[in-house]
Amino acid sequence: MPFPAELIDRMRAASRVAVLTGAGVSAESGVPTFRDAQTGLWSQYDPTALATPQAFQRNPRLVWDWYRHRRQLVESAAPNPAHYALVDMEQHYDSFTLITQNVDGLHWQAGSRNLLELHGNIARSRCFECGAYADRWSDDDNGPPPCASCGGLLRPDVVWFGEGIPSRALRSAVAAAEVADVFLCIGTSAVVQPSASLPAMALRGGAYVAEVNIEETALSVLTHCSLRGKAGELLPALMQAVTGQERRSGEVG
């Protein structure tokens, strides 16, 4: 599979690489996008009206049940070749940061470790009142369980509309973008702030910025190159072109 020569040269010479992933990577594992998860009973609800602190305060059981439904969709999914290619990429470079907008945890499941989950992880829960994290909880039909620390209600550990991205994760993402030699945007239109600013930060820092997406996005005109196609097909081939080796991580593909 041919790739731009400059992309391969820059990736071979790079010592610091950062990657931003979005819903397109998860979609290749069969994870519905945020809006596509509205099926069956949930088709009558606007997802942007459920994913807010105010919605949880008004009807915590409704919001909890919707996220329980979404967790069940995620639990049936598995990492795809794109996830494993990014694990290989992490192992290849001395400095590598994977920044994701996805909340499904598939990057972690595949083996990525230097990982920044900007929007949280749907598999985790924390208290709506005191913020304490819960390792285990009763996930039945009785709505959100109580917090073991204060008795408040547990909520999904995801970033809702109207909430800010955790400052530590955002600072780390900005730092990685600013010093990257190569910055890859994979499966994301990069229109949701503040994630959308990261490619521009990388460009200002002198990084070679490339996009992998099945379609053109608002980001396409800013990048040095745009690769059209599925991440699960392009990323393993890209890593093979860069390293001259077959994929090492995982068993998929």
FIROKE-148298 format. One record per residue: x, y, z negated of N, C-alpha, C in turn. Coordinates in steps of 0.2 Angstrom, whole numbers, plus 2048, in hexadecimal, padded with zeros to 3 digits. Atoms other than C-alpha are relative to their C-alpha. Layout:
n.x_n.y_n.z_ca.x_ca.y_ca.z_c.x_c.y_c.z
X_Y_Z_X_Y_Z_X_Y_Z
...
This chain:
n.x_n.y_n.z_ca.x_ca.y_ca.z_c.x_c.y_c.z
804_7FA_800_800_800_800_804_806_800
7FC_7FB_7FF_808_810_806_7FE_806_7FB
801_7FA_805_80A_81F_7F9_805_805_803
7FB_7FA_7FE_812_830_7FC_807_7FF_7FD
7F9_801_802_825_82F_7FB_801_804_7FA
7FE_7FB_805_826_83E_7F0_7FD_7FD_7F9
803_803_806_81A_835_7E3_804_7FB_7FD
7FB_805_803_825_826_7E2_806_802_7FE
7F9_7FD_802_835_830_7E1_7FF_803_7FA
801_7FC_807_82E_83B_7D3_7FF_7FB_7FB
802_805_805_827_82C_7CA_807_7FC_7FE
7FA_803_802_838_823_7CB_805_804_7FC
7FB_7FC_804_842_832_7C5_7FD_802_7F9
804_7FE_806_835_836_7B7_803_7FD_7FA
7FF_803_807_839_834_7A5_7FA_801_7FB
806_7FE_804_829_83C_79E_7FA_800_805
806_801_7FC_819_836_7A5_7FA_801_7FC
806_800_804_807_83B_79F_7FA_7FE_805
805_802_7FC_7F7_834_7A6_7F9_802_7FC
806_7FF_802_7E5_83A_7A4_7FB_7FC_803
805_805_7FD_7D7_82D_7A7_7F9_802_7FE
807_7FF_801_7C4_82F_7A8_7FC_7FA_802
805_805_800_7B4_826_7AB_801_7FB_806
7FF_804_7FA_7BA_81F_7BC_803_7FA_7FE
7FC_806_802_7C6_813_7B4_7FB_7FB_7FC
804_805_804_7B9_80C_7A8_7FA_7FD_805
805_802_7FB_7AC_80B_7B6_802_7FA_804
7FE_806_7FC_7B7_7FE_7BF_800_7FA_7FB
801_806_805_7B5_7F3_7AF_7F9_7FF_7FF
807_801_801_7A2_7F5_7B0_7FD_804_7FB
803_7FC_805_7A0_802_7A3_7FC_805_803
804_7FB_7FD_792_80D_7A7_803_807_7FE
7FE_7F9_802_796_820_7A8_7FB_802_7FB
804_7FD_806_78F_82B_79A_7F9_800_802
807_7FF_7FD_77F_82F_7A5_7FD_7F9_802
802_806_7FD_77E_81E_7AD_7FE_7FB_7FB
802_804_805_77C_816_79C_7F8_800_7FE
807_7FE_801_76A_81D_79C_7FC_7FB_804
804_805_7FD_761_80D_7A1_7FA_7FD_7FB
805_803_804_751_804_79B_7FD_805_7FB
803_7FB_805_74B_80C_78B_803_807_800
7FC_7FA_801_758_819_78B_7FF_805_806
801_7FC_7FA_753_820_79D_7FC_806_7FE
804_7FA_801_747_82C_795_803_805_7FC
7FD_7FB_804_754_835_78B_806_803_804
7FA_7FC_7FD_761_842_791_806_7FE_7FB
7FA_801_804_772_83C_78B_803_806_7FC
7FD_7FA_803_778_84E_788_7FC_802_7FA
805_7FE_805_769_850_77C_801_7FB_7FA
7FE_805_805_76F_840_772_807_801_7FD
7F9_800_802_781_843_771_802_807_7FD
7FE_7FA_803_781_852_765_7FF_7FF_7F8
801_800_807_782_855_752_7F9_801_7FE
807_7FE_802_771_85D_752_7FB_7FA_802
804_805_7FF_769_84E_75A_800_7FA_7FB
800_804_805_770_843_74D_7FD_802_7F9
803_7FD_806_76A_84E_73F_7F8_7FF_801
808_800_7FF_758_84E_747_7FE_7F9_800
803_807_800_757_83B_74A_807_7FC_800
7FA_804_801_767_831_744_7FF_7F9_803
801_806_7FE_75F_821_748_800_7FF_808
801_800_7F9_75B_825_75A_807_800_803
7F9_7FF_7FE_76D_82B_75D_805_7FA_7FF
7FC_806_802_775_81C_754_7FE_7FA_804
803_805_7FC_76A_810_75E_803_801_807
7FD_7FF_7F9_770_818_76E_807_7FE_801
7F9_802_800_782_816_76A_801_7F9_7FF
800_808_801_77F_804_764_7FF_7FD_807
801_802_7FA_778_801_775_806_801_805
7FA_7FF_7FC_787_809_77D_806_7FC_7FE
7FB_804_802_793_7FF_772_7FF_7F9_803
801_807_7FD_78B_7EF_778_802_800_807
7FE_800_7F9_78E_7F4_78A_807_800_801
7F9_800_800_7A0_7F7_786_803_7FA_7FE
7FE_806_803_7A2_7E7_77D_800_7FB_805
800_805_7FA_79E_7DD_78D_805_802_805
7FB_7FE_7FB_7AC_7E6_797_807_7FE_7FE
7F9_801_801_7BE_7E2_798_805_804_804
7FC_7FC_7FC_7CD_7EB_79E_801_7FE_807
7FF_801_7F9_7D0_7EC_7B1_808_801_802
7F9_7FF_7FE_7E1_7EC_7BB_802_807_7FF
7FD_7F9_801_7E2_7FF_7B9_802_801_7F9
7FE_800_807_7E2_7FD_7A6_807_7FD_7FF
7FA_803_801_7F0_7F1_7A7_806_803_803
7FB_7FC_7FC_7FA_7FB_7B4_803_805_7FB
7FE_7FB_805_7FA_809_7A7_804_7FD_7FA
7FC_803_805_801_7FD_79A_807_7FF_803
7FA_801_7FD_80F_7F9_7A6_804_807_801
7FD_7F9_7FF_812_80C_7A9_803_802_7F9
7FE_7FE_807_813_80F_796_807_7FC_7FF
7FA_804_802_820_801_795_806_802_804
7FB_7FE_7FB_82A_808_7A4_804_806_7FE
7FD_7FA_801_82D_819_79E_802_801_7F8
7FE_7FE_807_836_820_78E_7FB_804_7FD
805_7FC_802_829_82D_78C_7FA_800_804
806_801_7FC_817_829_791_7FA_801_7FB
806_7FE_804_807_830_78A_7FA_7FF_805
806_802_7FD_7F6_829_78F_7FA_804_7FD
805_7FC_802_7E8_836_78D_7F9_7FE_803
806_802_7FD_7D6_830_78F_7FA_803_7FE
806_7FD_802_7C5_837_78F_7FB_7FB_7FF
805_805_801_7BD_826_78E_800_7FE_7F8
801_802_807_7B6_81F_77D_7FF_7F9_7FF
801_807_801_7B5_80D_781_806_7FC_7FD
7FB_804_803_7C6_807_77A_803_7FB_805
7FD_805_7FB_7CB_7FD_78A_807_801_801
7F9_7FF_7FF_7DC_806_78B_803_7FC_7FA
7FD_803_806_7E0_800_779_800_7F9_801
801_807_7FF_7D9_7EF_77D_805_7FD_805
7FC_803_7FB_7E4_7ED_78C_807_800_7FE
7F9_7FF_803_7F4_7F2_782_803_806_800
7FE_7FA_800_7F6_804_784_801_802_7F8
7FE_7FF_807_7FE_80B_773_801_808_7FF
7FF_7F9_801_803_81D_776_7FA_804_804
807_7FE_7FD_7F1_822_779_7FD_805_7FC
804_7FA_803_7E7_832_775_7F9_7FF_803
808_800_7FE_7D4_82F_775_7FD_806_7FE
802_7F9_801_7CF_841_777_7F8_800_7FE
807_7FF_802_7BC_83D_775_7FE_7FA_7FB
801_805_805_7BE_82F_768_7FF_7F9_803
801_807_7FF_7B9_81D_768_7FA_7FD_7FE
807_802_801_7A8_816_769_800_7FA_7FB
800_806_804_7AD_806_75F_802_802_7F9
7FE_7FE_806_7B2_811_750_7FA_804_7FD
805_7FC_803_7A6_81A_743_803_804_7FB
7FE_7FB_805_7A8_828_737_7FA_803_7FD
806_7FE_804_79D_830_72A_7FF_807_803
802_7F9_7FE_793_83F_730_801_805_7FB
7FF_7FC_806_795_847_71F_807_802_7FE
7FA_7FF_802_7A6_844_719_806_7FF_804
7FB_802_7FB_7AF_83E_728_804_7FA_7FF
7FC_806_802_7B6_82E_720_7FE_7FB_806
801_805_7FB_7B9_820_72D_7FE_7FA_7FD
802_807_803_7B1_80F_72B_802_7FB_805
7FD_806_7FC_7B9_7FF_731_7FA_7FB_802
806_804_7FF_7A9_7F5_72F_7FA_803_7FE
806_7FE_801_797_7F8_72F_7FA_7FB_802
806_804_7FE_786_7F0_731_7FD_803_806
802_7FD_7F9_781_7F2_743_7F9_7FC_801
806_803_7FF_76F_7ED_742_7FB_805_802
805_7FB_7FE_75E_7F5_746_7FE_805_7FB
802_7FC_805_75D_7FF_737_803_807_800
7FD_7F9_800_766_80F_73D_807_800_7FE
7F9_7FF_802_777_816_738_801_7FE_7F9
7FF_803_807_77E_80D_728_803_806_7FC
7FE_7FB_805_783_817_719_808_800_800
7F9_7FF_801_795_81D_716_802_7FD_7F9
7FE_803_806_79E_813_709_803_805_7FB
7FC_7FB_805_7A7_823_702_7FB_804_7FD
805_7FB_802_798_82F_701_7F9_7FF_800
807_801_7FF_788_827_706_7FD_803_806
803_7FC_7FA_786_832_715_800_7FB_806
801_805_7FB_782_82A_726_806_800_805
7FA_801_7FB_78F_823_732_7FD_802_807
801_7FE_7F9_790_82A_743_805_7FD_805
7FA_802_7FB_79A_824_753_806_805_7FF
7FA_7FB_800_7AC_82B_753_801_802_807
800_7FD_7FA_7A9_834_763_7FF_807_800
801_7F9_800_7AA_846_768_7F9_802_803
807_7FE_7FE_798_84D_76A_801_807_803
801_7F9_7FD_793_85C_774_800_805_7FA
800_7FB_806_796_86B_769_806_7FF_7FB
7FA_802_805_7A5_863_760_807_801_804
7FA_7FF_7FD_7B7_866_763_804_7F9_800
7FC_806_800_7C4_859_768_805_800_7FA
7FB_800_806_7CF_854_759_806_803_802
7FA_7FB_7FE_7DD_861_758_806_7FC_801
7FA_804_7FF_7EB_854_756_800_7FD_807
800_804_7FA_7E6_84A_765_801_806_806
7FF_7FB_7FB_7E4_85A_76F_807_803_801
7F9_7FE_800_7F5_861_76A_805_7FC_803
7FC_805_7FD_7FD_851_76F_7FF_800_807
801_800_7F8_7F5_851_780_803_806_803
7FD_7FA_7FD_7FA_863_783_807_7FF_801
7F8_801_800_80C_85F_77E_802_7FC_805
7FE_805_7FB_80D_850_789_7FF_803_807
801_7FD_7FA_806_85A_798_805_805_802
7FC_7FB_7FF_811_868_796_807_7FE_802
7F9_802_7FF_821_85E_797_801_7FA_805
800_806_7FC_81C_850_7A3_804_802_806
7FD_800_7FA_826_84D_7B2_7FB_7FE_806
806_802_7FC_817_844_7BA_7FA_800_7FC
807_800_804_805_846_7B5_7FB_7FD_805
805_804_7FC_7F8_83A_7BC_7F9_801_7FD
807_800_802_7E5_83D_7BC_7FC_7FB_803
803_806_7FD_7DC_82D_7BE_7F9_7FF_7FE
807_801_801_7C9_82B_7C0_7FD_805_7FC
803_7FA_803_7C5_83C_7BA_7FF_806_804
801_7FA_7FC_7BE_84B_7C2_803_806_7FC
7FC_7FA_804_7C7_856_7B4_7FC_806_800
804_7FA_801_7B9_862_7B2_7FE_802_7F9
802_7FF_807_7B5_860_7A0_806_803_7FC
7FB_7FD_804_7BF_86B_795_800_7FD_7F9
7FA_7FD_7FD_7CB_86B_78D_805_7FB_804
7FC_805_7FC_7D1_85B_796_802_803_807
7FF_7FD_7F9_7CF_865_7A7_806_804_800
7FA_7FB_800_7DD_871_7A2_807_7FC_800
7FA_804_800_7EA_863_7A0_804_7FF_806
7FD_800_7FA_7EE_861_7B2_804_806_802
7FD_7F9_7FF_7F1_874_7B4_806_801_7FC
7FA_7FF_804_7FC_874_7A5_806_7FC_802
7FB_804_7FD_806_866_7AD_803_803_806
7FD_7FD_7FA_808_86F_7BD_804_806_7FE
7FC_7FA_802_80E_87F_7B4_806_7FE_7FD
7FA_803_803_81B_874_7AB_804_7FD_805
7FB_803_7FB_822_86E_7BC_7FE_7F9_801
801_807_7FF_81A_85D_7BC_7FD_7FF_807
804_803_7FA_815_853_7CC_7FA_7FE_7FE
807_802_802_802_851_7CA_7FD_7FC_806
804_804_7FB_7F9_843_7D3_7FA_7FE_7FE
807_802_802_7E7_83E_7D3_7FF_7F9_803
802_807_7FE_7E0_82C_7D5_7F8_801_7FF
807_7FF_800_7CD_82D_7D9_7FD_7FD_806
804_802_7FA_7C0_825_7E4_7FE_805_805
803_7FA_7FC_7BA_836_7EA_804_806_7FE
7FD_7F9_802_7C0_848_7EB_7FD_803_7FA
802_7FD_806_7BF_852_7DC_802_807_800
7FE_7F9_800_7C1_864_7D7_808_801_7FE
7F9_800_802_7D2_85F_7D1_805_7FF_806
7FD_802_7FB_7D7_859_7E2_805_805_803
7FC_7FA_7FD_7DD_86A_7E9_806_802_7FC
7FB_7FD_805_7E8_86D_7DA_806_7FB_800
7FB_805_801_7F2_85C_7DB_805_800_806
7FB_801_7FB_802_858_7E5_7FD_7FB_805
803_805_7FC_7F9_849_7EB_7FA_7FD_7FD
806_803_803_7E8_840_7EA_800_7F9_804
800_807_7FD_7E7_82D_7EC_7F8_7FE_800
807_802_800_7D5_827_7F1_800_7F9_800
801_808_801_7D0_816_7EB_7FF_7FF_7F9
801_802_807_7CD_80C_7DC_806_800_7FC
7FA_800_804_7D9_80E_7CE_803_7F9_7FE
7FE_807_801_7D9_7FB_7CB_804_7FD_806
7FC_802_7FB_7E0_7F9_7DC_806_804_801
7FB_7FC_7FE_7EB_808_7DE_806_800_7FB
7FB_7FF_805_7F4_809_7CD_805_7FA_800
7FB_805_800_7FB_7F7_7CD_805_800_806
7FC_7FF_7FA_801_7FA_7DF_805_806_7FF
7FB_7FA_801_809_80B_7DA_805_7FE_7FB
7FB_802_805_812_803_7CB_805_7FB_804
7FB_805_7FC_819_7F5_7D7_804_804_804
7FC_7FC_7FB_81F_803_7E3_805_803_7FC
7FC_7FD_804_827_80C_7D5_806_7FC_7FD
7FB_804_804_830_7FE_7CC_802_7FA_804
7FE_806_7FC_831_7F1_7DA_7FE_7F9_7FD
802_806_804_829_7E4_7CE_7F9_7FF_800
807_802_801_819_7DB_7CD_7FE_802_7F9
803_7FE_806_80D_7E0_7BF_802_7FB_7FA
7FE_804_805_813_7DA_7AE_7FA_7FF_7FB
805_800_805_805_7DE_7A2_7F9_7FD_802
807_802_7FF_7F4_7D5_7A0_800_7FA_804
801_806_7FC_7ED_7C7_7AA_7FB_801_805
805_7FE_7FB_7E1_7D0_7B5_803_802_806
7FE_7FD_7FA_7E3_7D3_7C7_805_7FC_804
